[in-house]
Amino acid sequence: MALPKPLSLSGTQRAELQSYLRKHNLPASVAQRMRIILALADGLTYREIAETLTTTAPTISLCRKRYEQEGVIGLGIVSPGQPPSKLTPALRARLLAKTL
């Protein structure tokens, strides 16, 4: 399997990421993605990044893809996850029956 080519960041791009990381109100998930991008730019392998930042190769790959396509904005995208379930009358009745 071929190693992915190193991610190239300009000085401005690197400074922008580092500036965001200094903010205290940045969500941890977004900060993690930014650290991944900086590590890729430093030439670390996926394995090194995964071990250092406690993440997985698919996550690293996804972060890289989002950054290459959308820049910093792409790192802020939050996974929609599973939609909330609706409390239907039938579900409400089952919940009440279990709690009584």
VOVODREN-820742 format. One record per residue: x, y, z of N, C-alpha, C, O in turn. Coordinates in steps of 0.001 Angstrom, whole numbers, padded with zeros to 6 digits. Layout:
N
n.east->X, n.north->Y, n.up->Z, ca.east->X, ca.north->Y, ca.up->Z, c.east->X, c.north->Y, c.up->Z, o.east->X, o.north->Y, o.up->Z
...
! end
This chain:
100
n.east->000845, n.north->-001178, n.up->000000, ca.east->000000, ca.north->000000, ca.up->000000, c.east->000892, c.north->001244, c.up->000000, o.east->001802, o.north->001360, o.up->000820
n.east->000631, n.north->002149, n.up->-000902, ca.east->001433, ca.north->003360, ca.up->-001026, c.east->001070, c.north->004347, c.up->000079, o.east->-000086, o.north->004471, o.up->000482
n.east->002094, n.north->005039, n.up->000549, ca.east->001850, ca.north->006067, ca.up->001561, c.east->001240, c.north->007294, c.up->000908, o.east->001624, o.north->007649, o.up->-000206
n.east->000297, n.north->007949, n.up->001577, ca.east->-000272, ca.north->009176, ca.up->001016, c.east->000803, c.north->010265, c.up->000986, o.east->001681, o.north->010315, o.up->001847
n.east->000712, n.north->011135, n.up->-000021, ca.east->001706, ca.north->012199, ca.up->-000101, c.east->001479, c.north->013193, c.up->001036, o.east->000345, o.north->013393, o.up->001471
n.east->002556, n.north->013815, n.up->001516, ca.east->002402, ca.north->014771, ca.up->002625, c.east->001474, c.north->015913, c.up->002243, o.east->001415, o.north->016325, o.up->001085
n.east->000766, n.north->016408, n.up->003219, ca.east->-000141, ca.north->017532, ca.up->003015, c.east->000680, c.north->018810, c.up->003047, o.east->001475, o.north->019021, o.up->003963
n.east->000493, n.north->019646, n.up->002064, ca.east->001250, ca.north->020889, ca.up->001982, c.east->000389, c.north->022050, c.up->002472, o.east->-000714, o.north->022278, o.up->001973
n.east->000912, n.north->022780, n.up->003457, ca.east->000224, ca.north->023960, ca.up->003984, c.east->001102, c.north->025184, c.up->003753, o.east->002319, o.north->025135, o.up->003927
n.east->000469, n.north->026273, n.up->003362, ca.east->001199, ca.north->027537, ca.up->003265, c.east->001396, c.north->028072, c.up->004681, o.east->000766, o.north->027596, o.up->005625
n.east->002262, n.north->029051, n.up->004819, ca.east->002466, ca.north->029667, ca.up->006130, c.east->001187, c.north->030270, c.up->006670, o.east->000920, o.north->030219, o.up->007870
n.east->000393, n.north->030845, n.up->005771, ca.east->-000880, ca.north->031449, ca.up->006171, c.east->-001861, c.north->030395, c.up->006665, o.east->-002542, o.north->030593, o.up->007671
n.east->-001930, n.north->029274, n.up->005950, ca.east->-002843, ca.north->028201, ca.up->006353, c.east->-002443, c.north->027636, c.up->007712, o.east->-003298, o.north->027404, o.up->008566
n.east->-001147, n.north->027416, n.up->007913, ca.east->-000657, ca.north->026883, ca.up->009182, c.east->-000959, c.north->027864, c.up->010317, o.east->-001407, o.north->027462, o.up->011391
n.east->-000711, n.north->029143, n.up->010072, ca.east->-000972, ca.north->030167, ca.up->011093, c.east->-002457, c.north->030228, c.up->011436, o.east->-002822, o.north->030409, o.up->012598
n.east->-003314, n.north->030077, n.up->010421, ca.east->-004755, ca.north->030103, ca.up->010655, c.east->-005171, c.north->028948, c.up->011563, o.east->-005925, o.north->029151, o.up->012515
n.east->-004689, n.north->027743, n.up->011279, ca.east->-005024, ca.north->026581, ca.up->012100, c.east->-004514, c.north->026762, c.up->013529, o.east->-005238, o.north->026488, o.up->014486
n.east->-003282, n.north->027219, n.up->013675, ca.east->-002709, ca.north->027415, ca.up->015003, c.east->-003460, c.north->028495, c.up->015782, o.east->-003616, o.north->028399, o.up->016999
n.east->-003922, n.north->029518, n.up->015070, ca.east->-004697, ca.north->030584, ca.up->015710, c.east->-006009, c.north->030041, c.up->016259, o.east->-006394, o.north->030360, o.up->017384
n.east->-006694, n.north->029223, n.up->015469, ca.east->-007941, ca.north->028618, ca.up->015946, c.east->-007690, c.north->027733, c.up->017167, o.east->-008489, o.north->027720, o.up->018104
n.east->-006581, n.north->026995, n.up->017153, ca.east->-006296, ca.north->026086, ca.up->018264, c.east->-006034, c.north->026821, c.up->019572, o.east->-006188, o.north->026235, o.up->020644
n.east->-005648, n.north->028070, n.up->019509, ca.east->-005407, ca.north->028847, ca.up->020724, c.east->-006704, c.north->029346, c.up->021359, o.east->-006699, o.north->029806, o.up->022501
n.east->-007809, n.north->029256, n.up->020627, ca.east->-009088, ca.north->029716, ca.up->021169, c.east->-009621, c.north->028701, c.up->022172, o.east->-009540, o.north->027492, o.up->021955
n.east->-010161, n.north->029205, n.up->023264, ca.east->-010641, ca.north->028323, ca.up->024330, c.east->-012060, c.north->027820, c.up->024100, o.east->-012492, o.north->026872, o.up->024757
n.east->-012788, n.north->028438, n.up->023180, ca.east->-014175, ca.north->028025, ca.up->022954, c.east->-014325, c.north->027110, c.up->021738, o.east->-015443, o.north->026867, o.up->021284
n.east->-013228, n.north->026609, n.up->021216, ca.east->-013258, ca.north->025719, ca.up->020060, c.east->-013698, c.north->024324, c.up->020504, o.east->-013118, o.north->023771, o.up->021438
n.east->-014707, n.north->023747, n.up->019856, ca.east->-015119, ca.north->022380, ca.up->020228, c.east->-013944, c.north->021409, c.up->020102, o.east->-013134, o.north->021520, o.up->019182
n.east->-013859, n.north->020473, n.up->021018, ca.east->-012753, ca.north->019518, ca.up->021047, c.east->-012647, c.north->018731, c.up->019744, o.east->-011542, o.north->018446, o.up->019283
n.east->-013776, n.north->018382, n.up->019152, ca.east->-013745, ca.north->017605, ca.up->017910, c.east->-013123, c.north->018401, c.up->016769, o.east->-012391, o.north->017846, o.up->015950
n.east->-013408, n.north->019684, n.up->016713, ca.east->-012840, ca.north->020539, ca.up->015669, c.east->-011341, c.north->020723, c.up->015916, o.east->-010546, o.north->020682, o.up->014978
n.east->-010961, n.north->020925, n.up->017172, ca.east->-009544, ca.north->021069, ca.up->017514, c.east->-008776, c.north->019805, c.up->017139, o.east->-007653, o.north->019882, o.up->016641
n.east->-009376, n.north->018651, n.up->017378, ca.east->-008736, ca.north->017375, ca.up->017024, c.east->-008494, c.north->017296, c.up->015518, o.east->-007426, o.north->016869, o.up->015081
n.east->-009480, n.north->017706, n.up->014729, ca.east->-009326, ca.north->017682, ca.up->013277, c.east->-008208, c.north->018618, c.up->012828, o.east->-007449, o.north->018295, o.up->011915
n.east->-008112, n.north->019769, n.up->013471, ca.east->-007057, ca.north->020725, ca.up->013119, c.east->-005682, c.north->020176, c.up->013487, o.east->-004716, o.north->020373, o.up->012750
n.east->-005590, n.north->019489, n.up->014623, ca.east->-004316, ca.north->018874, ca.up->015007, c.east->-003920, c.north->017784, c.up->014007, o.east->-002740, o.north->017613, o.up->013703
n.east->-004896, n.north->017061, n.up->013508, ca.east->-004629, ca.north->016032, ca.up->012502, c.east->-004035, c.north->016672, c.up->011251, o.east->-003047, o.north->016177, o.up->010709
n.east->-004628, n.north->017762, n.up->010795, ca.east->-004137, ca.north->018437, ca.up->009591, c.east->-002715, c.north->018947, c.up->009811, o.east->-001866, o.north->018796, o.up->008932
n.east->-002445, n.north->019541, n.up->010955, ca.east->-001099, ca.north->020026, ca.up->011244, c.east->-000099, c.north->018874, c.up->011301, o.east->001033, o.north->019016, o.up->010838
n.east->-000500, n.north->017750, n.up->011859, ca.east->000384, ca.north->016581, ca.up->011915, c.east->000675, c.north->016047, c.up->010517, o.east->001807, o.north->015665, o.up->010217
n.east->-000350, n.north->016019, n.up->009661, ca.east->-000146, ca.north->015584, ca.up->008276, c.east->000835, c.north->016515, c.up->007562, o.east->001689, o.north->016064, o.up->006799
n.east->000702, n.north->017808, n.up->007818, ca.east->001595, ca.north->018787, ca.up->007196, c.east->003023, c.north->018646, c.up->007721, o.east->003982, o.north->018977, o.up->007023
n.east->003161, n.north->018153, n.up->008955, ca.east->004493, ca.north->017936, ca.up->009526, c.east->005132, c.north->016651, c.up->009001, o.east->006280, o.north->016343, o.up->009322
n.east->004375, n.north->015902, n.up->008190, ca.east->004919, ca.north->014695, ca.up->007581, c.east->004755, c.north->013433, c.up->008389, o.east->005351, o.north->012410, o.up->008050
n.east->003963, n.north->013468, n.up->009452, ca.east->003736, ca.north->012266, ca.up->010238, c.east->002905, c.north->011267, c.up->009443, o.east->002083, o.north->011657, o.up->008615
n.east->003118, n.north->009993, n.up->009695, ca.east->002346, ca.north->008952, ca.up->009031, c.east->000993, c.north->008813, c.up->009722, o.east->000790, o.north->009304, o.up->010833
n.east->000078, n.north->008136, n.up->009044, ca.east->-001238, ca.north->007904, ca.up->009645, c.east->-001084, c.north->007155, c.up->010963, o.east->-001773, o.north->007456, o.up->011938
n.east->-000183, n.north->006184, n.up->010991, ca.east->000017, ca.north->005388, ca.up->012207, c.east->000517, c.north->006273, c.up->013348, o.east->000031, o.north->006162, o.up->014474
n.east->001473, n.north->007142, n.up->013073, ca.east->002001, ca.north->008038, ca.up->014104, c.east->000913, c.north->008985, c.up->014617, o.east->000798, o.north->009228, o.up->015818
n.east->000122, n.north->009510, n.up->013687, ca.east->-000959, ca.north->010421, ca.up->014077, c.east->-002001, c.north->009683, c.up->014906, o.east->-002469, o.north->010193, o.up->015924
n.east->-002362, n.north->008483, n.up->014467, ca.east->-003371, ca.north->007696, ca.up->015180, c.east->-002925, c.north->007416, c.up->016610, o.east->-003725, o.north->007505, o.up->017541
n.east->-001650, n.north->007078, n.up->016784, ca.east->-001144, ca.north->006785, ca.up->018123, c.east->-001043, c.north->008048, c.up->018972, o.east->-001415, o.north->008042, o.up->020146
n.east->-000544, n.north->009122, n.up->018385, ca.east->-000337, ca.north->010363, ca.up->019127, c.east->-001656, c.north->011017, c.up->019525, o.east->-001812, o.north->011478, o.up->020656
n.east->-002601, n.north->011054, n.up->018594, ca.east->-003855, ca.north->011767, ca.up->018832, c.east->-005020, c.north->010840, c.up->019190, o.east->-006162, o.north->011286, o.up->019303
n.east->-004728, n.north->009566, n.up->019366, ca.east->-005740, ca.north->008572, ca.up->019713, c.east->-006934, c.north->008651, c.up->018767, o.east->-008055, o.north->008964, o.up->019166
n.east->-006655, n.north->008360, n.up->017516, ca.east->-007695, ca.north->008375, ca.up->016493, c.east->-007467, c.north->007205, c.up->015546, o.east->-006635, o.north->006341, o.up->015821
n.east->-008189, n.north->007168, n.up->014444, ca.east->-008075, ca.north->006060, ca.up->013496, c.east->-007700, c.north->006566, c.up->012112, o.east->-007873, o.north->007744, o.up->011797
n.east->-007185, n.north->005663, n.up->011296, ca.east->-006801, ca.north->006024, ca.up->009927, c.east->-007994, c.north->006547, c.up->009113, o.east->-007831, o.north->007523, o.up->008381
n.east->-009185, n.north->005938, n.up->009209, ca.east->-010316, ca.north->006486, ca.up->008461, c.east->-010666, c.north->007924, c.up->008869, o.east->-011048, o.north->008735, o.up->008025
n.east->-010537, n.north->008233, n.up->010152, ca.east->-010805, ca.north->009588, ca.up->010622, c.east->-009777, c.north->010556, c.up->010049, o.east->-010123, o.north->011654, o.up->009615
n.east->-008520, n.north->010147, n.up->010050, ca.east->-007447, ca.north->010982, ca.up->009500, c.east->-007703, c.north->011239, c.up->008026, o.east->-007581, o.north->012369, o.up->007555
n.east->-008056, n.north->010198, n.up->007309, ca.east->-008325, ca.north->010313, ca.up->005878, c.east->-009499, c.north->011250, c.up->005607, o.east->-009445, o.north->012068, o.up->004688
n.east->-010549, n.north->011131, n.up->006398, ca.east->-011729, ca.north->011982, ca.up->006231, c.east->-011394, c.north->013451, c.up->006509, o.east->-011825, o.north->014343, o.up->005778
n.east->-010631, n.north->013687, n.up->007558, ca.east->-010224, ca.north->015064, ca.up->007886, c.east->-009411, c.north->015662, c.up->006747, o.east->-009622, o.north->016809, o.up->006353
n.east->-008482, n.north->014874, n.up->006224, ca.east->-007638, ca.north->015342, ca.up->005120, c.east->-008495, c.north->015684, c.up->003903, o.east->-008326, o.north->016735, o.up->003285
n.east->-009410, n.north->014786, n.up->003573, ca.east->-010278, ca.north->014993, ca.up->002409, c.east->-011103, c.north->016270, c.up->002580, o.east->-011195, o.north->017083, o.up->001660
n.east->-011703, n.north->016441, n.up->003765, ca.east->-012514, ca.north->017638, ca.up->004018, c.east->-011680, c.north->018912, c.up->003931, o.east->-012125, o.north->019924, o.up->003388
n.east->-010460, n.north->018849, n.up->004474, ca.east->-009606, ca.north->020038, ca.up->004448, c.east->-009179, c.north->020360, c.up->003019, o.east->-009174, o.north->021525, o.up->002621
n.east->-008829, n.north->019358, n.up->002261, ca.east->-008404, ca.north->019585, ca.up->000877, c.east->-009543, c.north->020138, c.up->000024, o.east->-009311, o.north->020936, o.up->-000884
n.east->-010770, n.north->019715, n.up->000314, ca.east->-011913, ca.north->020163, ca.up->-000474, c.east->-012474, c.north->021509, c.up->-000025, o.east->-012874, o.north->022325, o.up->-000856
n.east->-012505, n.north->021745, n.up->001298, ca.east->-013221, ca.north->022913, ca.up->001815, c.east->-012403, c.north->023819, c.up->002730, o.east->-012907, o.north->024843, o.up->003192
n.east->-011156, n.north->023460, n.up->002997, ca.east->-010345, ca.north->024264, ca.up->003895, c.east->-010808, c.north->024144, c.up->005336, o.east->-011377, o.north->023126, o.up->005730
n.east->-010568, n.north->025171, n.up->006109, ca.east->-010893, ca.north->025159, ca.up->007539, c.east->-012389, c.north->024937, c.up->007769, o.east->-012782, o.north->024288, o.up->008738
n.east->-013206, n.north->025469, n.up->006890, ca.east->-014664, ca.north->025299, ca.up->007036, c.east->-015024, c.north->023810, c.up->007049, o.east->-015909, o.north->023403, o.up->007801
n.east->-014364, n.north->023003, n.up->006243, ca.east->-014638, ca.north->021576, ca.up->006180, c.east->-014342, c.north->020849, c.up->007481, o.east->-014920, o.north->019795, o.up->007746
n.east->-013448, n.north->021400, n.up->008296, ca.east->-013110, ca.north->020761, ca.up->009566, c.east->-014174, c.north->021007, c.up->010624, o.east->-014227, o.north->020306, o.up->011634
n.east->-015014, n.north->021995, n.up->010396, ca.east->-016061, ca.north->022312, ca.up->011365, c.east->-017335, c.north->021541, c.up->011142, o.east->-018260, o.north->021628, o.up->011949
n.east->-017404, n.north->020788, n.up->010062, ca.east->-018617, ca.north->020030, ca.up->009757, c.east->-018812, c.north->018955, c.up->010820, o.east->-017909, o.north->018170, o.up->011108
n.east->-019975, n.north->018939, n.up->011376, ca.east->-020304, ca.north->017960, ca.up->012406, c.east->-021144, c.north->016864, c.up->011777, o.east->-022065, o.north->017136, o.up->011007
n.east->-020822, n.north->015640, n.up->012107, ca.east->-021592, ca.north->014515, ca.up->011596, c.east->-023022, c.north->014614, c.up->012109, o.east->-023238, o.north->014825, o.up->013302
n.east->-023995, n.north->014463, n.up->011223, ca.east->-025382, ca.north->014587, ca.up->011678, c.east->-025818, c.north->013462, c.up->012597, o.east->-026770, o.north->013622, o.up->013361
n.east->-025135, n.north->012325, n.up->012535, ca.east->-025480, ca.north->011210, ca.up->013408, c.east->-026862, c.north->010659, c.up->013099, o.east->-027360, o.north->010786, o.up->011980
n.east->-027458, n.north->010065, n.up->014074, ca.east->-028782, ca.north->009472, ca.up->013923, c.east->-029829, c.north->010527, c.up->014262, o.east->-029695, o.north->011239, o.up->015257
n.east->-030872, n.north->010630, n.up->013436, ca.east->-031909, ca.north->011620, ca.up->013743, c.east->-032620, c.north->011261, c.up->015044, o.east->-032737, o.north->010084, o.up->015385
n.east->-033094, n.north->012268, n.up->015766, ca.east->-033793, ca.north->011976, ca.up->017023, c.east->-035080, c.north->011195, c.up->016763, o.east->-035770, o.north->011414, o.up->015767
n.east->-035380, n.north->010287, n.up->017675, ca.east->-036605, ca.north->009515, ca.up->017503, c.east->-037791, c.north->010359, c.up->017948, o.east->-037679, o.north->011200, o.up->018840
n.east->-038894, n.north->010124, n.up->017327, ca.east->-040104, ca.north->010871, ca.up->017654, c.east->-040886, c.north->010085, c.up->018710, o.east->-041000, o.north->008861, o.up->018642
n.east->-041405, n.north->010801, n.up->019658, ca.east->-042175, ca.north->010172, ca.up->020715, c.east->-043620, c.north->010031, c.up->020242, o.east->-044447, o.north->010926, o.up->020417
n.east->-043890, n.north->008893, n.up->019645, ca.east->-045234, ca.north->008618, ca.up->019141, c.east->-046124, c.north->008174, c.up->020301, o.east->-045618, o.north->007796, o.up->021358
n.east->-047440, n.north->008216, n.up->020113, ca.east->-048336, ca.north->007740, ca.up->021186, c.east->-048056, c.north->006294, c.up->021582, o.east->-048130, o.north->005953, o.up->022763
n.east->-047735, n.north->005444, n.up->020612, ca.east->-047446, ca.north->004035, ca.up->020925, c.east->-046173, c.north->003926, c.up->021761, o.east->-046127, o.north->003159, o.up->022723
n.east->-045148, n.north->004686, n.up->021403, ca.east->-043896, ca.north->004661, ca.up->022154, c.east->-044112, c.north->005236, c.up->023562, o.east->-043572, o.north->004719, o.up->024540
n.east->-044889, n.north->006288, n.up->023650, ca.east->-045190, ca.north->006887, ca.up->024952, c.east->-045895, c.north->005857, c.up->025849, o.east->-045575, o.north->005747, o.up->027032
n.east->-046838, n.north->005116, n.up->025297, ca.east->-047564, ca.north->004108, ca.up->026073, c.east->-046609, c.north->003007, c.up->026549, o.east->-046713, o.north->002548, o.up->027687
n.east->-045678, n.north->002581, n.up->025683, ca.east->-044726, ca.north->001537, ca.up->026074, c.east->-043814, c.north->002038, c.up->027192, o.east->-043520, o.north->001305, o.up->028136
n.east->-043374, n.north->003279, n.up->027082, ca.east->-042498, ca.north->003842, ca.up->028117, c.east->-043225, c.north->003948, c.up->029449, o.east->-042666, o.north->003627, o.up->030498
n.east->-044485, n.north->004404, n.up->029404, ca.east->-045275, ca.north->004503, ca.up->030638, c.east->-045503, c.north->003136, c.up->031259, o.east->-045441, o.north->002989, o.up->032480
n.east->-045766, n.north->002139, n.up->030430, ca.east->-046001, ca.north->000790, ca.up->030928, c.east->-044748, c.north->000246, c.up->031626, o.east->-044849, o.north->-000430, o.up->032650
n.east->-043583, n.north->000541, n.up->031074, ca.east->-042340, ca.north->000048, ca.up->031674, c.east->-042002, c.north->000766, c.up->032982, o.east->-041417, o.north->000166, o.up->033883
n.east->-042360, n.north->002019, n.up->033087, ca.east->-042019, ca.north->002763, ca.up->034285, c.east->-042999, c.north->002556, c.up->035435, o.east->-042672, o.north->002826, o.up->036591
n.east->-044188, n.north->002082, n.up->035120, ca.east->-045181, ca.north->001877, ca.up->036194, c.east->-045091, c.north->000516, c.up->036818, o.east->-045858, o.north->000202, o.up->037729
! end
